[in-house]
């Protein structure tokens, strides 16, 4: 309710660091630190987020302003003035630094960092080029610095190189840097007269945080604002990790244009999930245009949006599309108590309003239970019998104007299946709307259940809205149907997720399996494996493949067919062969020795291959009567290895029906992936067909994940297609496979 490394640095990791403008030694430092703690997974990546101690950033005891000014009309003067006021609010001693000034705003001014009268916690750099100052700050043991200057990674290659030099200097200095290309948002004035859990805000573009910041004017508390800018050092993940440990923070709201490092982000999201703190995020980059624009703004990698979206869902990050959704969803999640039930009841003055809202809510996935006959009889004590009270509840209007209004609300909230009451008020009609608003506020004070109101008036100056509803810390008030539905669904989904969350990092493998050693011997760096070799790789990890033999003569093919058992499938085999079916290089359903000999001669006709060398012909067991799926591994620029599952065969290219996850993940996430598929009904049996062995499919995905984790960057790509999933209890068989080694 409202109110309350092991010694080796992996190739992927090194490449990622350089691409992000960091020096490799910085990554080695963090990996070595993690190794010392025994906190690495099987691929040498950290398993837990490191939490920067940012207390002295947000609440410093002493601050230095480098380049301070009090000359009117100059931009630095306005910034200095704001920093002086902020330092006074947080109780910090402020020291201006300027080589030619004796004082600034009446405060003694030091000519350089070395001349500061004390060690400072935070240095704010009002200089065009922060790089020359960083070494001085490190020698002075300054803990944190902020760089406003622009002209870095957001401007292209030259700027990215300058940012890399800045990041390297920061790493050598030992301080932590916010920016460059950031702003003054961290030093805003926050209201201190508001109670309850607060929102902590993280934005890469300061202006995009304004809607959330102004929530304070509606009574919603804000505790912090971190404008991360280009993230040469401190990044979004650092602030998520820190904020999730702050007792006053009820939710974290983020505006993210790009991520510095996908792994760090997931570790931070995991820390927030462990703490039960919801993270709500707008993530730019759903379209090519948005991704390109974001890169030019903060110089960040936006990542493949499907992977970003899946990774966020996997770790409970609530992704919204608009800033209005960000503010409303974060406000609700920050202050609403744990739901008592997941049932939603829509209560309105008008039947049309109730029907419209219920239609939208049900379409969005909210559960609107039909109220029991007993509860309906109770409601009809105050509502005319001809009106519908099954859910939505239509009161007809008149009961809200007298004593009956409160009785109806209390009766609905008393239902144990009801966890959320939503009342859309489409417009002000004081004889009814004012009394209804007051009854809802009064009822909310007596229940632990969530009461939401949608105030539909475009004016927003009405007393019932401004005073009654916004004056309540127990009622969640929205201005649109869509934002209310989005927020309530996020609220219920978050608490459902939090109740069952188990960190996948706790179960991630820390040592290589025996399969890894077998697989290593099969890898050919820089080459694509033949189908036969790729299947051997699968066998090493316990993934079932058909009985098959690789042969180099027609006679051997006939013998192999007898051993495998008719009918058989024959395929040309070569390391550079792909899409064999489309090229006519697969012969299916061969039932005799003569057919096998003919197929061998046709498949080995060298005139059909343009410079592609064959290693032989595969004679394979023929597997029928199952559902064709695909399971694969690819590499994402931000997150590294990713695992995909979807409908297989030709359907993968036609329907693009697939789901993706970022390792590590558990069985629950694999089943969630299958649930996301549009064609999931095929697994359950359609048109009289039997259900297939979903458990075997899940096991294959988990084994492929193990391959992705252990082989790491050595396995550039893996594609099992089709994976034939047989009837329940009969397993799954990889009929074809492609593997590319790096």
N, C-alpha and C positions, 0 to 999 in steps of 0.2 A: 504494500500500500504506500501511497505517497506520504512522505514525512521522514520517515526514518531512512702435440702429435707424436702420437707415437713418433719416432724420429724422422719421419718422412712427410713432406708436404705434397698433397696430391696435385696432379696436373690441373684438374678442374679448379681447385681452390686457388692455385697460383694465377691461372688465366683470369679467373673472376676478379681477383684483387687488382690486377693491372688494368683490366677493363673498367673498373670502377674508380680509377684514379688514385689507388693506394699503392704504396711501396710494398713489395713482397715481404720485406723484413718485418713489417707491422703485423702481417698475417702470421708469419713464423712465430713472432712473439706471443700472440694470443693462442696459437695452437700449442706451443711449448708449455704455456701456463696451464692449458687444459690437460695436457698429457701429464703434467706433474700432479694433477688432482685425480688422475685415473678416470677422466670424465669424457672419454672419446668413444665413438661407435666403431664398428668394424672397419669403416672406411677412413677413420682418423678425423672425424668431424665432431665438434662439441655436442654433448648431450644435454647440457643445461645452459640457460642464459646467464651471462654475467651481468650483474646489476651495478651500474655506475652509481656511486654515492653522490647524488645531486642535491643534497640538502644545502650545501654551501653555495650552490648556484642560485637556488631560488630564495634562500635566506642567508645571504652572506653577512659576515660581521664587518667586512671592509671591502670597499670597491674602488678601483682606479679607473678613471676615464681618460684614455690616451687620446690626446688631440682635443681636449676640452676647450670650449670657447664661450664667452659671454658678449661677443660683439653682435649687436642686434642686426637682424636681416640675414644672418648666415645660417645655413641648415644645421651646422654643428651646434649652434647656440640653442636652438629649440630642443635638440636631442639632449644636450647637457642639462637643460632646465628640467626636462622630464625625468632624467636619471637622478637629479638632486631630489626631486619630490618623491620618487620611488624609494630611494635610499632612506629617506626620513620615515616613510611608511613602514619599511621592514626593519628599521632600527640599525642600519648599517652606516659606518663611517665612510664618507666619500672623499677621495683624494684626486683632484684634477692634476693632469700631467700635460705640460706643454713647454717646449724649450725656450719660449720668449715671453712668457707671462709670469708675473709674480703672484697673481691671484685670479680666480675665476668665481664670479658670484660671491665675492667676499671670502672665499676659502683659499688658504695658502696653496700655491701651485708648485709642484715639483718639476724640474726640467727634464727628468727621464725616469724610467722605471727603476733604475738602480738607486735613485735618490728618494724613493718613497719612504715615509717615516715608519712603516710597518709592513709585514708580509700581508698581502691582500688575498682574499678568496677569489675575487672576480675582477677581470679587467675587460672593459668595454673599449673596443678599438674604433675610434672615429678617424681612421686614416684610409687613404686610397689603396695602399698596398700593405696588408697586414704582415706579410712574410718577414720583413726585416725586424719586426717587433717580437716575433715569437721566441727567438733565442733569448732575448732579454727577459721575457716573462718566465721562461724556464729557469734561468739562472736565479731569478727572484723567487722561485718556488710558488708561483701563482697557480692556483688550482684550476681555474676556469677562465676562458676568454670567449668573447663574442665578436665576430667579424661581420660588419654590415656590408662591406665592399662587394660590388658585383664585378662582372667581367671574367668569370671563371668557367666551369664546365658547361654552364648554360649557353656559352657563346660559340662552342665548337671545339676543334682539336687543340688550338693554341691555348684557349682558356682551360681546357681539361688538363693540359700539361702543367699550366700554372697551378691548378688546384692540386695536382699530384705532388708538386714541390711543397706546397703549403701543408698538405697532409703529412708528408715525410718530416717536415720540420716540427710539426705538432707531436708526432710520435717520438721524435728525439727529445723534445723538451719535457715530456712527462705531464703536460697539462692536457685538459680536455677542451675542445673548441666547438662552439655552436656557430654554424655558418660554413662558408661565407654566403653572401647573397641572402641574408636574413634581415630582420627588422626589429622593431621595438616592442612587439607584442608580449614578450616575456616580462616587460616592465609596466604593463597596464595596471590600472587601479581596479582591484576586485572588491566588491561589496563585502563588508564584514558583518552585516546585520542579518544575514540569511542563515537559516538552520538546515539541518539534514545533510544527507550524503551529497557530495559535489561531483560535478563533471570536471575532469582534467582534459584539456584540449591540446592536440598536436596538429600542426598544419605546416605544409611546405610552402604554401602561399598564404601570407598573413591575411589578406583581404578575405579569403574564403572562410576564415574563422569568425568573421563578424556576426553572422546570424546566431552562432552558438554563444558568443560573448554577450550579446544583447539579451539572452535568456534571463540574465540577472534582473532586467527590468520587469520580468514576469514572475519573479520570485524564485527562480532556479539558481542555486548556488554554483559558482565556478571557483576552483581552487588554484589552477595552474594553466598557463598557456606556453607551449613550447613551439616556437616558429623555427623549424629545423633547416630551412633553406636548402643549400646544396649538399649538406651532410658530408663534408670533408672528413669529419671525425664523428661527433655525436650524431646519431641517426634516430629515426622513428622508433626502432626496436629498443634503444636505450631508454627512451622515455616511457614506452609501454611497460617495460620491466620495472622501472622505478615507480611509476604511478600505481601499478597493480599492488604494490606493497604499502601504499599510503592508506592509513585507516580512514581518512576523510573522503577518499575517492570512491564514489558509487558506480561510476562508469567512465570510460575513456572514449572520447570522440576524436576521430582522425580524418584529416583531409590529406590524401596521399597521391602525389603525382607519379612517383616512381620509387622503387625500393633499392637501397644501397646493396643489400645482401639478403637473398631469400631465406637462407638458413637462419640468420639472426632474427629475422622477422618471425619465423615460426617458433623459435625458442622463446621469444618474448610473448607471443600469443599463448604458448603453452604455459608460461608462468602466470599469465593473467587467468587462464582457464583453471589452473590449479587453485588459484586464490578465489575463484568465483566472481571475478570482476569482468563485466561485459565490455567488449571492445566493439565500437560501432565505427564503420569507416566508409567514406567515399573514396574509391580508388579510380583515378583517371586512367584511361587507356582501353576502354571497351571497343573503341573504333581506331582505325589507323590514324585518322586525323587527330583524335584526342591524344593518342600515344606520341605522335610527332610533336604536337604542341607542348605537351608536358616535358619532353626531353629538351626542348629549346628554352623552357622556363627554369628548370632546376638541374638539367644535365643528368637525369636519372634514367635507368632502364625501367621501362614499364612492364616488361615481361609479357609472355603469351597470356592473353586475358583468360582463356579457359583454365590454364594452370593456376593463375592467381586466384580466380574465383573458387576453384576446388580446394586450394590450399587454405583459403580463409574459412570455408565451410568446415574443413577437416579439423581446424583448431578453434572453432566456435566464434570466429570474427564475423560480425554481422555486417554484411555489405549492403549499403543503400546507394541510391543513385543521385539524390539531390540534397542540397544543403538544408532545405526545409525538412526532409526526412531525417537528416542527421541530427538536427536540433531536437525534433520531437521524439525520435526514438531514443536518443541518448538521455533526454530529460526523464522519460518514463522509466528506462532501465536503471537510472541512477537512484531514483527515489521510491520505486514500487517494491513492496514486500514480495516475498516468495508466494506464488499462487497456491491457493487451497485446492483448486480443481482447474481443469482445462476447458470446462464448458463456458460458452459465451452466450449471454442473453441480450437481445436487442429490445429496448423498451422505448416507445415513442408515443407522442400525441397523435400521430397520423399513421394510418395503416399503409399508405403509400410510401411514407418515409421509411417505416420499418421494413417493408418488403424490398425496397431499393437497397438499403444498407445491408440487409441479410443476404441478398443475392451477391453483392460485392464481397462480403466477408466470407461466405461459403466458397466462392470462387477462389479466394486467396488461401484457402486451406484452414480457416478457423472452424472449430467444432461448435455448432449451434444445436445442442441437444433439445429434443422435444420434451417439454416439461411433463411431469407425471399427471395422470388424471386427477389425483388428489390435489396437486398444486394448482391445477387449472380451476378446480372447483373453488379453492380458497380465493384465487384471484377474482373469480366471478362474483364473490361477495361484494366487491367494490366496482367491478367493471361489468357493463351490460353483457348479457349472455350471447348476444348476436356478434360480439367482437372476438377476434382470434387472440387467444392468450397462450397458445402452445409454444411460441417462440418463432418469430418475434411476438412481443406482447404489445397489443394496441389498446390504449386506455380510452380512446375515443375523445379525449380532450378534457371534458368537464371534471372528471375525478381529480385532476391535478390541482384544481383551484381550491380544494377544501381538505379536510382531514384525511380523506381517502388516499390522496397522493402518497403520503409517507407510508401508509399501511402497505400499499402495493410494492413500493421499493423494498421495504423490510422483508416482505414475504418472498420476493425474488432472491434477495441476498441470503435468506435462510436456507435455500435449497442446497444440499450438499454437493450436487453435481455442477453448481454454478460457481465459477471462479472469477468471472469478469462480467460486469454490467455496463453496457454501453448505451448511452442515451443521446441520439442525434436530435438536436434542436435546430431545425433548418432556418428559423428566423425568429426575431423577437416579437412576442405578442404578450405584453406585460401581464394581463390578467392570468395567463397560464405559465408562460416561460419563466417569469421571475419567481413564482412560487415553486415551480418544478426545480429550478436551479438551487434554491435554498434547501428544499427537501433532499436533493441529491448530496449536497454538501453536508447537511446534518447527518444523513444516514452513513456517509463515508467515515464520519468520526467514530462510529460505533462498530465498524466491521474491519476485519483484516483483508477483505476482498477488494479487488480493484474496481473502482468506479471511474468510468470515462464519460466525458461529455464532448460532443462535437457542436461547437457554436458556429452556426452557418452564416450568421449575418456578415455581410461584407464591410459593415461600418466599424464594428468592434469598439465602439465607445459606450455601449449600453452598460448601465450600472450592474445588471445581472451578470454580465461578462467580466467587466473590469474589476468590480468589487467582490461580488459573491464568488464567482468561479475562480478567478485568478487569486483571490484572497485565501483560497483553501490550499493547504499543503497536502491534502488527502485526495483531492480529485484531480485526475489528469484531463486537462482541457486541450482540445484540438480545434483547428479551424477548417479542416477538410476531412471528408470521409476516408480518402486514400491514405493520408498520413496516420490517421487513427488506426486503420486496419494494419498498415505496415508495422507500426509501433507495437500494437498488441500481439501480433503474430511473432515479432522478434522477442518480445517479453516472454511469451509462453515457450517458444523454441529455445531461448537461452536457458531457462530454468530446467527444461527437459534435458538439454545437453549437459548442463552442469551437474545434474543429479547422477548421471551415468559416466561422466568423463574419467577416463584413465589415460594418463600420459603415455603416448606411444614411445617416448624416449626412455621411459623406465624399462621397457621390454625390448629395446633395440639391441641387436647382437653386438657384443663387444669383442669377440674373437672369431676368426674365420672358421667356417665349418669344414669337415672333411671333403665336402663337395667342392669347395673353393680350390683345393689343391689339385683335384682332378680336372677342374675347368681350366685352370691356368695352363696346363699342359696342352690344351686344345686350342688355345688362343693363337692367332697369327696377327701380330701387330701390323696395322696399316692395311689389312686385307678384309674383304668380305668372305665369309665362310660359305662353302657349298651347303646345300640343304642337308646332305648326309652329315657333314661336320657340325652343322648347327644343331642337328638332332642329337648328336653325341654330347654336345654341351648341355642340352636339356636333360638327357639321361643322367649326366653327372649330378644334376640337382633333383633327381627322383621324379622327373616329369615323364609320364608315359608317352611312348611313341609307338607306331606300328612295327610289327615284325618286318624287317627289310634287309636286303643285301645289296651292296654296290658291286656291279659286275662289269666286265670289259670284253665280253664276247657273247654271241647269241647262245652258244651251248651253255655257258655259265648262267645265262638268264633263264633258260629252261630249267636247269637244276635248281636254281634259287626259287623259281615259282613253285616247284614241287615241295621244297622245304617250307616256304612261307605258307603255301596253301592257296589253291584257287578259290574264287577269282582273285586276280591281282591287279595292281596299278603299277604302271611303269612310267618313269620320269627321266628325262635327261638331267644329268647332274654336273654342275660346274660352279665355280666360285662366283662368276659374274652373271649367272643366269637369274633373272627375276621375271615375274609375271609369266611363268611357264605355260599356264593354261591358255592365255591369250595368244601365245606363239605356237600353239599346237604341240607342245612338248610334253603333254601328259596324256597317257592312254589308260582308260578306265574300263574295268569289267572284263579283263582278258581271262578266258576260261579254258584255253588249250595251249599246247606247246607250239603249234603252228602260229597262233596269234601272237605269242610271246616272241617267236623268232622274227616275224614280220615287223612287230613293233620295235624290236631292237634295231633292225636295219634302218627303219624310218627315222628313229630318234638319233641315230649316229651318222646320218647323212651329212657330211661335213659342209656341203654346199649351203646348208641352212644356217650356219653360224658365221657371222662376220667377225673373224678374229677372236672369237670366244673359245677357249680351250675347255673340252670336257674332261672330267675325271672318271666318267663311266655312266652307267645307267642304273637307276634305283629300281629294284623289284620289291614292291611293298604289299603288305597285307591290305586288303580293301575293307574299310570301315564304313558302314552305312547306318542309317536310321538314328540320327542324332541332330542336335542343334549346333550349327556352325557359329562359333564365337572367335574372337581374336583377343590376344593378350600381347602387349608390347612394352618396350622400354625405349624412351627417347631422353634427350638431355635438354633441359631448359636453361636459358642464359642466367636466370636468377636462382632457380631452385636446384639445379643439378639433375640427377636422374629422376624421371617420373614414370609411373606405371599406368598404362591405359588398358581398359577392358571394354569390349563392345561387341555388337553383332559382327559376325565374320563373313568369310566368302566374299562374293561381289557386293554384298550389302554394305560393307564397311565404306566403300567408295561412293555408293549411291545415297545411303541414308545418313552417313556420318553420325551414327548413333553410338556414342562412346562416352565413357566417364574416365576421369583421370584423378590420381592421387600422388602426393609427394611422400616417399618413404622417410621415416618409418611409419607404418600404420598397422593396425590389427585386423582381426577378422570382422569386427563390427563395421569398419570402414569399407571392406570389400563388399559386404552385403549391402551397405548403403550405396556403393557404386552401381551394383546390379539394380537396385531400386530406382536409380536415376534414369535407366535406359527406357526409351520409349517402347522398345520391343521386348521388355521384360516378361510379358505374358507368354512368349515362346518358351521360356524356361519352365513355366507352370503347366504347359500342355495346352494346345489349341486344336480345335476341330476334331476332338476325340483322341488326340495324341496323348501319350503318357507324359507326366512331368519328368524332367531330366535330373541328373545328379548335380544339383547345385553345390552340395558340399565338396564334391571333387573339383568343380570349377573354382570355388573359393580357395581350395588348397593349391591349385596351380598358380593362381594370382599371388598367393603368399610366397610360393617358391620362386616365382619370377622376381618378386620384390627382393628376396634374399640375394638373387643373382645381381640385381641392380646395386644393392648395397655393397656386396663383397667385391664385385668386379669393377665397380666405380667407373672411372673414365676409360678404362681399358675396353669396356663394352660400349661402343658408341651408339649402337642401335640393335634392338631385338624385335622381331615380328613373328609371332606364332599365329598363322592364319592359313587354313582354319584349324581351330582347336575344336574337335568334335566332342561335344558333351553328350554322353550316352544316357540311357534311361537310369532312373533312380537306383543307386547302388552299383552301377556298372562302370563308373569312372569317367575320365575324359582322356582323349588321345590327341596329341599334336600331330596333325597330318602333314603339315608343312612348316618350315621355319626359315627365317633369314636372320643372320647375325653379322654385324659389321664391327670389326675390332679397330681400335684407335692406336 
